[in-house]
Amino acid sequence: MTSGQNTPAQNLLGSLFFLAIGVAIAFIGFKINESPSQCGGETMSAGDTCVTYSGSEQTDSLDEQKSSNSTTSIVCFVIGGLIILASTGGTIGSIASMRRSTR
């Protein structure tokens, strides 16, 4: 009968998996931040407006679209960073458990 607890190696794999997810989310935030403002796949320039429909019509100027991209990238950086921080702690704890169990 098993106790239902993970081994340190399983915990390490889980931590590394979430570390990769955190890095991917932060990378997405970086790519959003450096990309030009787009609307429907087309690059926007001064004077352009972006019209989107999701329940109601919304029109955004170039500056509003840049602001939206900036907010999205910040959210990605924060969420990715928190996941990286937590998974790094889990990775260190798992390695320490593995070292203790081999002694």
Secondary structure, DSSP 8 states (H G I E B T S, - for coil): ---S---HHHHHHHHHHHHHHHHHHHHHHHHHHHS--EETTEE--TT-EEEEESSSEEEEEHHHHHHHHHHHHHHHHHHHHHHHHHHHHHHHHHHHHHHHHH-
